[in-house]
């Protein structure tokens, strides 16, 4: 009898989400995410895995700047100064998740999936990630700005979700290319 795979998302994303759940379960860690351009895709990938409730604490979809401010406590000044797609905003989003949940590690994703919204300074495909850890040194920021290029909206979102999941692995330092 062949195994029936009943998954909504691509196998590669499912396999990575499974690793995140299994490795964090083994490490005794809870994870949470704050998503903007991925619109809940990372949370969806994690909750595709049976037993994910042992590890996955919560996911915030803070698509608008107002949501980033009200739900995560990102300061309006940070967004006005650096923009919503910036290391400063992603870091503030990740810190907001840590401060508002019982998660041990949080990852934030903000970016420009396209096809519109890009600029010369921040073209379509620009995505910023940040990871915060409970009781971590705030000076040890794990953040990364990636320029995936114009892969199409779905392509950018899938690549961003993959990088975010990599950052949720216990051994993570920065997303791989």
KOLKOL-642705 format. One record per atom (N, C-alpha, C): residue in three letters; atom name; y, x, z. Coordinates in Angstrom, 3 decimals. Layout:
residues N
{"ALA" "CA" {Y X Z}} ...
//
This chain:
residues 177
{"UNK" "N" {-1.174 0.846 0.000}} {"UNK" "CA" {0.000 0.000 0.000}} {"UNK" "C" {1.241 0.894 0.000}} {"UNK" "N" {2.166 0.635 -0.888}} {"UNK" "CA" {3.378 1.437 -0.947}} {"UNK" "C" {4.388 0.926 0.071}} {"UNK" "N" {5.164 1.868 0.598}} {"UNK" "CA" {6.192 1.525 1.578}} {"UNK" "C" {7.329 0.801 0.874}} {"UNK" "N" {7.737 -0.294 1.445}} {"UNK" "CA" {8.862 -1.052 0.895}} {"UNK" "C" {10.150 -0.575 1.567}} {"UNK" "N" {11.045 -0.042 0.778}} {"UNK" "CA" {12.326 0.424 1.306}} {"UNK" "C" {13.341 -0.695 1.097}} {"UNK" "N" {13.791 -1.246 2.178}} {"UNK" "CA" {14.722 -2.360 2.138}} {"UNK" "C" {16.081 -1.876 2.631}} {"UNK" "N" {16.741 -1.060 1.817}} {"UNK" "CA" {18.019 -0.491 2.206}} {"UNK" "C" {19.083 -0.870 1.200}} {"UNK" "N" {20.255 -1.128 1.706}} {"UNK" "CA" {21.389 -1.536 0.902}} {"UNK" "C" {22.024 -0.350 0.171}} {"UNK" "N" {21.993 0.801 0.780}} {"UNK" "CA" {22.743 1.962 0.302}} {"UNK" "C" {21.835 2.974 -0.390}} {"UNK" "N" {22.421 3.928 -1.119}} {"UNK" "CA" {21.613 4.952 -1.802}} {"UNK" "C" {20.738 5.732 -0.823}} {"UNK" "N" {19.579 6.165 -1.301}} {"UNK" "CA" {18.620 6.894 -0.465}} {"UNK" "C" {19.240 8.112 0.207}} {"UNK" "N" {20.074 8.851 -0.503}} {"UNK" "CA" {20.665 10.066 0.071}} {"UNK" "C" {21.518 9.732 1.296}} {"UNK" "N" {22.261 8.637 1.238}} {"UNK" "CA" {23.086 8.224 2.370}} {"UNK" "C" {22.191 7.723 3.499}} {"UNK" "N" {21.171 6.974 3.151}} {"UNK" "CA" {20.221 6.471 4.141}} {"UNK" "C" {19.518 7.623 4.854}} {"UNK" "N" {19.082 8.613 4.108}} {"UNK" "CA" {18.380 9.751 4.705}} {"UNK" "C" {19.283 10.520 5.667}} {"UNK" "N" {20.534 10.696 5.304}} {"UNK" "CA" {21.482 11.397 6.171}} {"UNK" "C" {21.782 10.567 7.417}} {"UNK" "N" {21.955 9.264 7.267}} {"UNK" "CA" {22.197 8.393 8.416}} {"UNK" "C" {21.003 8.439 9.374}} {"UNK" "N" {19.806 8.459 8.822}} {"UNK" "CA" {18.597 8.555 9.651}} {"UNK" "C" {18.609 9.853 10.461}} {"UNK" "N" {18.985 10.958 9.821}} {"UNK" "CA" {19.086 12.245 10.547}} {"UNK" "C" {20.111 12.153 11.669}} {"UNK" "N" {21.277 11.523 11.384}} {"UNK" "CA" {22.316 11.379 12.410}} {"UNK" "C" {21.759 10.624 13.613}} {"UNK" "N" {21.084 9.513 13.362}} {"UNK" "CA" {20.533 8.719 14.460}} {"UNK" "C" {19.470 9.512 15.211}} {"UNK" "N" {18.522 10.088 14.498}} {"UNK" "CA" {17.417 10.802 15.147}} {"UNK" "C" {17.894 12.027 15.934}} {"UNK" "N" {18.769 12.841 15.324}} {"UNK" "CA" {19.211 14.064 15.999}} {"UNK" "C" {20.117 13.772 17.184}} {"UNK" "N" {20.953 12.750 17.073}} {"UNK" "CA" {21.808 12.400 18.212}} {"UNK" "C" {20.992 11.723 19.311}} {"UNK" "N" {19.988 10.943 18.945}} {"UNK" "CA" {19.099 10.355 19.960}} {"UNK" "C" {18.427 11.487 20.739}} {"UNK" "N" {17.915 12.492 20.026}} {"UNK" "CA" {17.246 13.626 20.681}} {"UNK" "C" {18.212 14.401 21.576}} {"UNK" "N" {19.481 14.446 21.184}} {"UNK" "CA" {20.495 15.165 21.971}} {"UNK" "C" {21.090 14.290 23.077}} {"UNK" "N" {20.703 13.012 23.114}} {"UNK" "CA" {21.234 12.113 24.135}} {"UNK" "C" {22.696 11.753 23.933}} {"UNK" "N" {23.136 11.730 22.665}} {"UNK" "CA" {24.550 11.481 22.367}} {"UNK" "C" {24.755 10.119 21.711}} {"UNK" "N" {25.891 9.510 22.032}} {"UNK" "CA" {26.361 8.285 21.371}} {"UNK" "C" {27.444 8.695 20.382}} {"UNK" "N" {27.483 8.013 19.235}} {"UNK" "CA" {28.473 8.314 18.208}} {"UNK" "C" {29.295 7.069 17.877}} {"UNK" "N" {30.496 7.308 17.358}} {"UNK" "CA" {31.376 6.229 16.912}} {"UNK" "C" {32.209 6.748 15.752}} {"UNK" "N" {32.756 5.823 14.968}} {"UNK" "CA" {33.554 6.215 13.814}} {"UNK" "C" {34.825 5.373 13.717}} {"UNK" "N" {35.827 5.974 13.080}} {"UNK" "CA" {37.052 5.268 12.674}} {"UNK" "C" {37.165 5.484 11.181}} {"UNK" "N" {37.107 4.400 10.430}} {"UNK" "CA" {37.098 4.495 8.977}} {"UNK" "C" {38.329 3.843 8.380}} {"UNK" "N" {38.854 4.484 7.358}} {"UNK" "CA" {39.922 3.890 6.574}} {"UNK" "C" {39.411 3.705 5.154}} {"UNK" "N" {39.470 4.723 4.326}} {"UNK" "CA" {39.115 4.569 2.909}} {"UNK" "C" {37.660 4.198 2.687}} {"UNK" "N" {36.780 4.480 3.636}} {"UNK" "CA" {35.376 4.122 3.472}} {"UNK" "C" {35.106 2.669 3.870}} {"UNK" "N" {36.049 2.020 4.497}} {"UNK" "CA" {35.978 0.590 4.761}} {"UNK" "C" {34.723 0.093 5.454}} {"UNK" "N" {34.129 0.887 6.312}} {"UNK" "CA" {32.936 0.469 7.038}} {"UNK" "C" {31.640 1.004 6.463}} {"UNK" "N" {31.716 1.796 5.411}} {"UNK" "CA" {30.519 2.318 4.757}} {"UNK" "C" {29.697 3.222 5.682}} {"UNK" "N" {30.364 4.033 6.496}} {"UNK" "CA" {29.647 4.912 7.424}} {"UNK" "C" {28.942 4.065 8.483}} {"UNK" "N" {29.638 3.083 9.007}} {"UNK" "CA" {29.027 2.182 9.993}} {"UNK" "C" {27.849 1.446 9.378}} {"UNK" "N" {28.006 0.998 8.141}} {"UNK" "CA" {26.912 0.302 7.456}} {"UNK" "C" {25.707 1.219 7.296}} {"UNK" "N" {25.939 2.471 6.921}} {"UNK" "CA" {24.830 3.416 6.750}} {"UNK" "C" {24.097 3.624 8.072}} {"UNK" "N" {24.843 3.775 9.149}} {"UNK" "CA" {24.210 4.002 10.448}} {"UNK" "C" {23.419 2.782 10.907}} {"UNK" "N" {23.953 1.593 10.673}} {"UNK" "CA" {23.271 0.389 11.137}} {"UNK" "C" {22.134 -0.047 10.211}} {"UNK" "N" {21.963 0.624 9.073}} {"UNK" "CA" {20.785 0.411 8.223}} {"UNK" "C" {19.526 0.936 8.908}} {"UNK" "N" {19.701 1.834 9.869}} {"UNK" "CA" {18.572 2.505 10.510}} {"UNK" "C" {18.108 1.691 11.715}} {"UNK" "N" {16.862 1.296 11.701}} {"UNK" "CA" {16.290 0.561 12.819}} {"UNK" "C" {16.388 1.409 14.089}} {"UNK" "N" {16.832 0.805 15.163}} {"UNK" "CA" {16.998 1.529 16.423}} {"UNK" "C" {18.317 2.246 16.552}} {"UNK" "N" {19.218 2.054 15.598}} {"UNK" "CA" {20.511 2.755 15.635}} {"UNK" "C" {21.344 2.382 16.854}} {"UNK" "N" {21.052 1.233 17.465}} {"UNK" "CA" {21.845 0.826 18.630}} {"UNK" "C" {21.654 1.777 19.808}} {"UNK" "N" {20.615 2.606 19.776}} {"UNK" "CA" {20.443 3.632 20.815}} {"UNK" "C" {21.533 4.693 20.736}} {"UNK" "N" {22.115 4.865 19.561}} {"UNK" "CA" {23.025 5.981 19.302}} {"UNK" "C" {24.414 5.527 18.862}} {"UNK" "N" {24.467 4.528 17.998}} {"UNK" "CA" {25.745 4.108 17.410}} {"UNK" "C" {26.475 3.181 18.365}} {"UNK" "N" {27.632 3.639 18.835}} {"UNK" "CA" {28.438 2.905 19.806}} {"UNK" "C" {29.292 1.832 19.127}} {"UNK" "N" {30.117 2.253 18.165}} {"UNK" "CA" {31.017 1.308 17.504}} {"UNK" "C" {31.627 1.936 16.269}} {"UNK" "N" {32.157 1.075 15.421}} {"UNK" "CA" {32.898 1.525 14.252}} {"UNK" "C" {34.181 0.724 14.134}} {"UNK" "N" {35.272 1.418 13.950}} {"UNK" "CA" {36.572 0.791 13.714}} {"UNK" "C" {36.888 0.920 12.236}} {"UNK" "N" {37.252 -0.167 11.588}} {"UNK" "CA" {37.765 -0.098 10.226}} {"UNK" "C" {39.264 -0.331 10.343}} {"UNK" "N" {40.002 0.761 10.252}} {"UNK" "CA" {41.463 0.708 10.421}} {"UNK" "C" {42.088 1.087 9.087}} {"UNK" "N" {42.037 0.131 8.191}} {"UNK" "CA" {42.480 0.367 6.819}} {"UNK" "C" {44.000 0.493 6.732}} {"UNK" "N" {44.704 -0.345 7.453}} {"UNK" "CA" {46.180 -0.308 7.399}} {"UNK" "C" {46.727 0.646 8.457}} {"UNK" "N" {47.947 1.081 8.240}} {"UNK" "CA" {48.614 1.913 9.244}} {"UNK" "C" {48.790 1.140 10.545}} {"UNK" "N" {49.111 -0.148 10.438}} {"UNK" "CA" {49.295 -0.981 11.640}} {"UNK" "C" {48.016 -1.000 12.473}} {"UNK" "N" {46.858 -1.071 11.825}} {"UNK" "CA" {45.588 -1.061 12.554}} {"UNK" "C" {45.341 0.298 13.202}} {"UNK" "N" {45.672 1.369 12.511}} {"UNK" "CA" {45.517 2.706 13.093}} {"UNK" "C" {46.357 2.811 14.372}} {"UNK" "N" {47.554 2.254 14.323}} {"UNK" "CA" {48.457 2.303 15.473}} {"UNK" "C" {47.960 1.399 16.598}} {"UNK" "N" {47.673 0.130 16.291}} {"UNK" "CA" {47.334 -0.829 17.351}} {"UNK" "C" {45.923 -0.652 17.910}} {"UNK" "N" {44.951 -0.337 17.068}} {"UNK" "CA" {43.575 -0.250 17.546}} {"UNK" "C" {43.182 1.136 18.053}} {"UNK" "N" {43.772 2.168 17.474}} {"UNK" "CA" {43.373 3.536 17.831}} {"UNK" "C" {44.455 4.312 18.568}} {"UNK" "N" {45.667 3.771 18.625}} {"UNK" "CA" {46.739 4.460 19.332}} {"UNK" "C" {47.356 5.614 18.577}} {"UNK" "N" {47.168 5.647 17.255}} {"UNK" "CA" {47.826 6.677 16.455}} {"UNK" "C" {49.331 6.394 16.522}} {"UNK" "N" {50.117 7.413 16.744}} {"UNK" "CA" {51.553 7.174 16.857}} {"UNK" "C" {52.168 6.947 15.476}} {"UNK" "N" {53.103 6.022 15.439}} {"UNK" "CA" {53.817 5.733 14.192}} {"UNK" "C" {54.519 6.985 13.686}} {"UNK" "N" {54.983 7.827 14.605}} {"UNK" "CA" {55.677 9.056 14.224}} {"UNK" "C" {54.756 10.014 13.478}} {"UNK" "N" {53.491 10.082 13.900}} {"UNK" "CA" {52.530 10.946 13.211}} {"UNK" "C" {52.345 10.455 11.780}} {"UNK" "N" {52.164 9.161 11.620}} {"UNK" "CA" {51.965 8.602 10.280}} {"UNK" "C" {53.216 8.784 9.435}} {"UNK" "N" {54.386 8.533 10.016}} {"UNK" "CA" {55.643 8.688 9.267}} {"UNK" "C" {55.880 10.142 8.877}} {"UNK" "N" {55.555 11.058 9.751}} {"UNK" "CA" {55.818 12.479 9.506}} {"UNK" "C" {54.807 13.099 8.544}} {"UNK" "N" {53.530 12.831 8.765}} {"UNK" "CA" {52.482 13.515 8.015}} {"UNK" "C" {51.794 12.640 6.976}} {"UNK" "N" {51.947 11.335 7.096}} {"UNK" "CA" {51.280 10.401 6.200}} {"UNK" "C" {49.962 9.930 6.778}} {"UNK" "N" {49.471 8.814 6.257}} {"UNK" "CA" {48.207 8.278 6.780}} {"UNK" "C" {47.014 9.112 6.336}} {"UNK" "N" {47.172 9.863 5.245}} {"UNK" "CA" {46.111 10.759 4.775}} {"UNK" "C" {46.537 12.179 5.127}} {"UNK" "N" {46.222 12.570 6.359}} {"UNK" "CA" {46.615 13.891 6.862}} {"UNK" "C" {45.666 14.295 7.982}} {"UNK" "N" {45.594 15.588 8.250}} {"UNK" "CA" {44.791 16.091 9.354}} {"UNK" "C" {45.303 15.515 10.665}} {"UNK" "N" {46.622 15.433 10.826}} {"UNK" "CA" {47.195 14.918 12.068}} {"UNK" "C" {46.764 13.474 12.317}} {"UNK" "N" {46.791 12.643 11.285}} {"UNK" "CA" {46.395 11.248 11.445}} {"UNK" "C" {44.896 11.134 11.700}} {"UNK" "N" {44.098 11.862 10.950}} {"UNK" "CA" {42.642 11.813 11.155}} {"UNK" "C" {42.285 12.271 12.564}} {"UNK" "N" {42.919 13.342 13.028}} {"UNK" "CA" {42.644 13.838 14.375}} {"UNK" "C" {43.036 12.793 15.415}} {"UNK" "N" {44.200 12.154 15.238}} {"UNK" "CA" {44.644 11.118 16.180}} {"UNK" "C" {43.687 9.919 16.162}} {"UNK" "N" {43.173 9.586 14.980}} {"UNK" "CA" {42.194 8.496 14.878}} {"UNK" "C" {40.924 8.842 15.665}} {"UNK" "N" {40.418 10.057 15.481}} {"UNK" "CA" {39.199 10.475 16.182}} {"UNK" "C" {39.415 10.493 17.695}} {"UNK" "N" {40.563 10.995 18.127}} {"UNK" "CA" {40.883 10.998 19.563}} {"UNK" "C" {40.984 9.569 20.091}} {"UNK" "N" {41.560 8.677 19.282}} {"UNK" "CA" {41.675 7.278 19.679}} {"UNK" "C" {40.315 6.644 19.920}} {"UNK" "N" {39.354 6.970 19.072}} {"UNK" "CA" {38.002 6.431 19.257}} {"UNK" "C" {37.394 6.964 20.550}} {"UNK" "N" {37.496 8.256 20.777}} {"UNK" "CA" {36.950 8.850 22.012}} {"UNK" "C" {37.591 8.201 23.236}} {"UNK" "N" {38.902 7.967 23.185}} {"UNK" "CA" {39.612 7.394 24.326}} {"UNK" "C" {39.308 5.917 24.557}} {"UNK" "N" {38.780 5.228 23.549}} {"UNK" "CA" {38.561 3.783 23.650}} {"UNK" "C" {37.095 3.372 23.720}} {"UNK" "N" {36.195 4.335 23.707}} {"UNK" "CA" {34.765 4.017 23.724}} {"UNK" "C" {34.030 4.931 24.690}} {"UNK" "N" {32.734 4.718 24.789}} {"UNK" "CA" {31.875 5.600 25.586}} {"UNK" "C" {31.156 6.620 24.715}} {"UNK" "N" {31.571 6.758 23.469}} {"UNK" "CA" {30.920 7.694 22.557}} {"UNK" "C" {31.132 9.135 23.009}} {"UNK" "N" {30.139 9.960 22.698}} {"UNK" "CA" {30.235 11.392 22.984}} {"UNK" "C" {30.914 12.148 21.853}} {"UNK" "N" {30.791 11.617 20.641}} {"UNK" "CA" {31.397 12.240 19.470}} {"UNK" "C" {31.918 11.129 18.555}} {"UNK" "N" {33.072 11.397 17.965}} {"UNK" "CA" {33.676 10.431 17.044}} {"UNK" "C" {34.147 11.153 15.803}} {"UNK" "N" {34.000 10.478 14.676}} {"UNK" "CA" {34.483 11.000 13.408}} {"UNK" "C" {35.445 9.990 12.812}} {"UNK" "N" {36.533 10.495 12.252}} {"UNK" "CA" {37.518 9.653 11.571}} {"UNK" "C" {37.610 10.073 10.114}} {"UNK" "N" {37.829 9.073 9.255}} {"UNK" "CA" {37.936 9.294 7.810}} {"UNK" "C" {39.153 8.543 7.312}} {"UNK" "N" {40.022 9.223 6.571}} {"UNK" "CA" {41.164 8.570 5.942}} {"UNK" "C" {41.399 9.245 4.596}} {"UNK" "N" {41.690 8.463 3.570}} {"UNK" "CA" {41.851 9.067 2.262}} {"UNK" "C" {42.318 8.103 1.197}} {"UNK" "N" {42.286 8.593 -0.030}} {"UNK" "CA" {42.745 7.835 -1.194}} {"UNK" "C" {41.570 7.705 -2.156}} {"UNK" "N" {40.946 6.525 -2.152}} {"UNK" "CA" {39.769 6.302 -2.989}} {"UNK" "C" {40.142 5.975 -4.427}} {"UNK" "N" {41.334 5.466 -4.646}} {"UNK" "CA" {41.783 5.170 -6.004}} {"UNK" "C" {41.424 3.772 -6.441}} {"UNK" "N" {41.643 3.418 -7.648}} {"UNK" "CA" {42.191 4.273 -8.707}} {"UNK" "C" {43.702 4.494 -8.587}} {"UNK" "N" {44.372 3.723 -7.708}} {"UNK" "CA" {45.799 3.913 -7.497}} {"UNK" "C" {46.028 4.510 -6.119}} {"UNK" "N" {47.269 4.820 -5.812}} {"UNK" "CA" {47.622 5.300 -4.486}} {"UNK" "C" {47.793 6.796 -4.374}} {"UNK" "N" {47.369 7.528 -5.376}} {"UNK" "CA" {47.493 8.975 -5.321}} {"UNK" "C" {48.887 9.445 -5.682}} {"UNK" "N" {49.158 10.694 -5.397}} {"UNK" "CA" {50.434 11.320 -5.746}} {"UNK" "C" {50.140 12.764 -6.152}} {"UNK" "N" {51.167 13.467 -6.561}} {"UNK" "CA" {50.978 14.877 -6.922}} {"UNK" "C" {50.512 15.689 -5.715}} {"UNK" "N" {51.071 15.375 -4.542}} {"UNK" "CA" {50.712 16.094 -3.312}} {"UNK" "C" {49.342 15.670 -2.776}} {"UNK" "N" {49.023 14.389 -2.930}} {"UNK" "CA" {47.750 13.852 -2.440}} {"UNK" "C" {47.139 12.993 -3.552}} {"UNK" "N" {46.407 13.639 -4.451}} {"UNK" "CA" {45.841 12.895 -5.577}} {"UNK" "C" {44.673 11.994 -5.154}} {"UNK" "N" {44.340 11.059 -6.030}} {"UNK" "CA" {43.155 10.233 -5.819}} {"UNK" "C" {41.974 11.167 -5.573}} {"UNK" "N" {41.159 10.814 -4.589}} {"UNK" "CA" {40.018 11.646 -4.230}} {"UNK" "C" {40.279 12.540 -3.040}} {"UNK" "N" {41.517 12.526 -2.510}} {"UNK" "CA" {41.838 13.300 -1.307}} {"UNK" "C" {41.351 12.521 -0.091}} {"UNK" "N" {40.529 13.155 0.725}} {"UNK" "CA" {40.004 12.524 1.935}} {"UNK" "C" {40.071 13.535 3.066}} {"UNK" "N" {40.478 13.051 4.244}} {"UNK" "CA" {40.580 13.908 5.416}} {"UNK" "C" {39.622 13.397 6.485}} {"UNK" "N" {38.937 14.328 7.120}} {"UNK" "CA" {37.963 14.032 8.172}} {"UNK" "C" {38.375 14.756 9.439}} {"UNK" "N" {38.057 14.157 10.588}} {"UNK" "CA" {38.245 14.844 11.863}} {"UNK" "C" {37.133 14.413 12.802}} {"UNK" "N" {36.741 15.334 13.667}} {"UNK" "CA" {35.727 15.041 14.671}} {"UNK" "C" {36.263 15.397 16.041}} {"UNK" "N" {36.063 14.488 16.991}} {"UNK" "CA" {36.458 14.722 18.378}} {"UNK" "C" {35.224 14.552 19.258}} {"UNK" "N" {35.149 15.361 20.286}} {"UNK" "CA" {34.041 15.256 21.230}} {"UNK" "C" {34.573 14.969 22.617}} {"UNK" "N" {33.855 14.126 23.343}} {"UNK" "CA" {34.230 13.809 24.720}} {"UNK" "C" {34.262 15.105 25.522}} {"UNK" "N" {35.313 15.289 26.275}} {"UNK" "CA" {35.511 16.485 27.092}} {"UNK" "C" {35.609 17.759 26.265}} {"UNK" "N" {35.854 17.603 24.966}} {"UNK" "CA" {36.028 18.775 24.113}} {"UNK" "C" {37.429 19.352 24.279}} {"UNK" "N" {37.585 20.582 23.912}} {"UNK" "CA" {38.889 21.233 23.958}} {"UNK" "C" {39.735 20.703 22.806}} {"UNK" "N" {40.852 20.022 23.104}} {"UNK" "CA" {41.668 19.467 22.021}} {"UNK" "C" {42.235 20.529 21.084}} {"UNK" "N" {42.219 21.784 21.510}} {"UNK" "CA" {42.690 22.857 20.633}} {"UNK" "C" {41.632 23.228 19.596}} {"UNK" "N" {40.410 22.831 19.858}} {"UNK" "CA" {39.305 23.113 18.931}} {"UNK" "C" {39.099 21.907 18.018}} {"UNK" "N" {40.032 21.706 17.129}} {"UNK" "CA" {39.983 20.565 16.227}} {"UNK" "C" {39.031 20.880 15.071}} {"UNK" "N" {38.115 19.965 14.834}} {"UNK" "CA" {37.279 20.070 13.643}} {"UNK" "C" {37.841 19.064 12.658}} {"UNK" "N" {38.480 19.563 11.629}} {"UNK" "CA" {39.094 18.694 10.623}} {"UNK" "C" {38.974 19.372 9.269}} {"UNK" "N" {38.924 18.541 8.241}} {"UNK" "CA" {38.757 19.078 6.897}} {"UNK" "C" {39.416 18.144 5.898}} {"UNK" "N" {40.199 18.699 4.991}} {"UNK" "CA" {40.776 17.942 3.882}} {"UNK" "C" {39.966 18.299 2.649}} {"UNK" "N" {39.434 17.289 2.003}} {"UNK" "CA" {38.628 17.506 0.808}} {"UNK" "C" {39.283 16.820 -0.377}} {"UNK" "N" {39.217 17.448 -1.511}} {"UNK" "CA" {39.683 16.833 -2.749}} {"UNK" "C" {38.468 16.669 -3.654}} {"UNK" "N" {37.920 15.457 -3.662}} {"UNK" "CA" {36.728 15.170 -4.450}} {"UNK" "C" {37.048 14.991 -5.923}} {"UNK" "N" {38.327 14.750 -6.232}} {"UNK" "CA" {38.696 14.433 -7.600}} {"UNK" "C" {38.501 12.945 -7.849}} {"UNK" "N" {38.864 12.519 -9.022}} {"UNK" "CA" {38.780 11.096 -9.350}} {"UNK" "C" {37.358 10.768 -9.803}} {"UNK" "N" {36.493 10.516 -8.837}} {"UNK" "CA" {35.093 10.174 -9.099}} {"UNK" "C" {34.908 8.677 -9.293}} {"UNK" "N" {36.022 7.956 -9.316}} {"UNK" "CA" {35.952 6.502 -9.262}} {"UNK" "C" {35.943 6.093 -7.800}} {"UNK" "N" {36.392 4.890 -7.536}} {"UNK" "CA" {36.517 4.416 -6.163}} {"UNK" "C" {35.190 4.519 -5.396}} {"UNK" "N" {34.112 4.028 -5.992}} {"UNK" "CA" {32.810 4.063 -5.322}} {"UNK" "C" {32.351 5.498 -5.084}} {"UNK" "N" {32.573 6.371 -6.053}} {"UNK" "CA" {32.159 7.763 -5.917}} {"UNK" "C" {32.881 8.477 -4.791}} {"UNK" "N" {34.184 8.259 -4.688}} {"UNK" "CA" {34.963 8.880 -3.607}} {"UNK" "C" {34.479 8.362 -2.259}} {"UNK" "N" {34.285 7.058 -2.170}} {"UNK" "CA" {33.852 6.464 -0.896}} {"UNK" "C" {32.464 6.963 -0.494}} {"UNK" "N" {31.552 7.091 -1.441}} {"UNK" "CA" {30.213 7.593 -1.124}} {"UNK" "C" {30.258 9.051 -0.671}} {"UNK" "N" {31.036 9.880 -1.360}} {"UNK" "CA" {31.156 11.281 -0.956}} {"UNK" "C" {31.798 11.398 0.428}} {"UNK" "N" {32.801 10.572 0.686}} {"UNK" "CA" {33.468 10.587 1.995}} {"UNK" "C" {32.493 10.163 3.089}} {"UNK" "N" {31.707 9.146 2.828}} {"UNK" "CA" {30.728 8.690 3.820}} {"UNK" "C" {29.707 9.784 4.108}} {"UNK" "N" {29.261 10.467 3.062}} {"UNK" "CA" {28.303 11.566 3.242}} {"UNK" "C" {28.880 12.661 4.136}} {"UNK" "N" {30.120 13.053 3.872}} {"UNK" "CA" {30.757 14.102 4.684}} {"UNK" "C" {30.936 13.658 6.133}} {"UNK" "N" {31.311 12.401 6.317}} {"UNK" "CA" {31.491 11.881 7.678}} {"UNK" "C" {30.168 11.890 8.437}} {"UNK" "N" {29.091 11.488 7.782}} {"UNK" "CA" {27.780 11.518 8.431}} {"UNK" "C" {27.391 12.945 8.798}} {"UNK" "N" {27.675 13.897 7.921}} {"UNK" "CA" {27.380 15.303 8.238}} {"UNK" "C" {28.116 15.744 9.499}} {"UNK" "N" {29.351 15.272 9.656}} {"UNK" "CA" {30.126 15.646 10.844}} {"UNK" "C" {29.574 15.022 12.124}} {"UNK" "N" {28.783 13.970 12.000}} {"UNK" "CA" {28.186 13.340 13.177}} {"UNK" "C" {26.904 14.021 13.628}} {"UNK" "N" {26.397 14.956 12.826}} {"UNK" "CA" {25.205 15.701 13.250}} {"UNK" "C" {25.567 16.617 14.411}} {"UNK" "N" {24.680 16.765 15.388}} {"UNK" "CA" {24.997 17.598 16.551}} {"UNK" "C" {25.405 19.032 16.216}} {"UNK" "N" {24.912 19.582 15.129}} {"UNK" "CA" {25.213 20.964 14.751}} {"UNK" "C" {26.430 21.087 13.839}} {"UNK" "N" {27.144 20.004 13.603}} {"UNK" "CA" {28.232 19.989 12.607}} {"UNK" "C" {29.393 20.876 13.003}} {"UNK" "N" {29.968 21.497 11.967}} {"UNK" "CA" {31.212 22.250 12.131}} {"UNK" "C" {32.242 21.774 11.126}} {"UNK" "N" {31.840 21.545 9.908}} {"UNK" "CA" {32.729 21.004 8.863}} {"UNK" "C" {31.822 20.517 7.734}} {"UNK" "N" {32.278 19.542 6.984}} {"UNK" "CA" {31.441 19.040 5.881}} {"UNK" "C" {31.111 20.138 4.886}} {"UNK" "N" {29.897 20.096 4.361}} {"UNK" "CA" {29.524 21.079 3.342}} {"UNK" "C" {30.081 20.658 1.996}} {"UNK" "N" {30.277 21.617 1.099}} {"UNK" "CA" {30.840 21.276 -0.212}} {"UNK" "C" {29.915 20.419 -1.032}} 
//
